[in-house]
Amino acid sequence: ALVSDERNVQEIVGHTGLGQPNVSNHLRCLLECGLVSRRSKGRFVRYRLADRRVADLIRDADQLLASTANGVDACQSYTD
């Protein structure tokens, strides 16, 4: 949810479909780890990735997973 832009908690809730307490807990952990930063804007707190390289890493991982998903799905080694 933070790859493309900074967002407040409610925007992240809307983007992810997660509950507000869940989003707040994740943001607290990410903030403590230094992966996100925050700034106050009016009565809202806006969150963003602390380092844009994280966004690059997420995009690269998404592309890799998208390009291998068909192969994984077609693999005969895995059955239900």
C-alpha positions as CSV (number, residue, x, y, z in Angstrom):
1,A,0.0,0.0,0.0
2,L,3.0,2.3,0.5
3,V,4.9,1.5,-2.6
4,S,3.3,4.2,-4.8
5,D,2.6,6.9,-2.3
6,E,2.3,7.9,1.4
7,R,-1.0,7.1,3.0
8,N,-2.9,7.5,6.3
9,V,-4.2,4.5,8.2
10,Q,-7.7,4.7,6.7
11,E,-6.3,4.8,3.2
12,I,-4.2,1.8,3.9
13,V,-7.3,0.0,5.3
14,G,-9.2,0.8,2.1
15,H,-6.3,-0.3,-0.1
16,T,-5.6,-3.6,1.7
17,G,-9.0,-4.6,3.1
18,L,-7.4,-5.2,6.5
19,G,-9.0,-4.0,9.7
20,Q,-7.8,-0.7,11.3
21,P,-6.3,-2.4,14.4
22,N,-4.4,-4.8,12.2
23,V,-3.0,-2.0,10.0
24,S,-2.1,0.1,13.0
25,N,-0.2,-2.8,14.6
26,H,1.7,-3.6,11.3
27,L,2.6,0.1,10.9
28,R,3.8,0.3,14.5
29,C,6.1,-2.7,13.9
30,L,7.3,-1.3,10.5
31,L,8.0,2.0,12.2
32,E,10.0,0.5,15.0
33,C,12.0,-1.5,12.5
34,G,12.8,1.6,10.5
35,L,11.0,0.4,7.3
36,V,8.4,3.2,7.3
37,S,8.4,6.8,8.5
38,R,5.6,9.1,9.4
39,R,4.7,12.7,9.4
40,S,1.7,14.7,10.7
41,K,-0.5,16.4,8.2
42,G,-3.4,18.2,9.9
43,R,-5.1,15.7,12.2
44,F,-3.8,12.7,10.2
45,V,-0.5,10.9,10.3
46,R,0.9,10.0,6.9
47,Y,3.1,6.9,6.5
48,R,5.6,6.3,3.8
49,L,8.4,3.9,3.1
50,A,11.6,5.1,4.9
51,D,13.8,4.0,2.0
52,R,12.6,4.0,-1.7
53,R,14.8,0.9,-2.3
54,V,12.2,-1.1,-0.4
55,A,9.6,-0.1,-3.1
56,D,12.1,-1.3,-5.8
57,L,12.5,-4.6,-3.9
58,I,8.8,-5.1,-3.6
59,R,8.2,-4.3,-7.3
60,D,11.0,-6.7,-8.3
61,A,9.6,-9.5,-6.1
62,D,6.1,-8.9,-7.6
63,Q,7.5,-9.2,-11.1
64,L,9.5,-12.3,-10.3
65,L,6.5,-14.0,-8.7
66,A,4.2,-13.0,-11.6
67,S,6.6,-14.5,-14.2
68,T,7.0,-17.8,-12.3
69,A,3.4,-18.3,-11.2
70,N,2.3,-20.2,-14.3
71,G,5.3,-22.5,-13.9
72,V,4.6,-23.2,-10.3
73,D,0.9,-23.8,-11.1
74,A,1.8,-26.3,-13.9
75,C,4.3,-28.1,-11.8
76,Q,3.4,-31.8,-11.5
77,S,5.4,-32.2,-8.3
78,Y,2.6,-30.6,-6.2
79,T,-0.8,-32.1,-5.9
80,D,-3.9,-31.4,-3.8
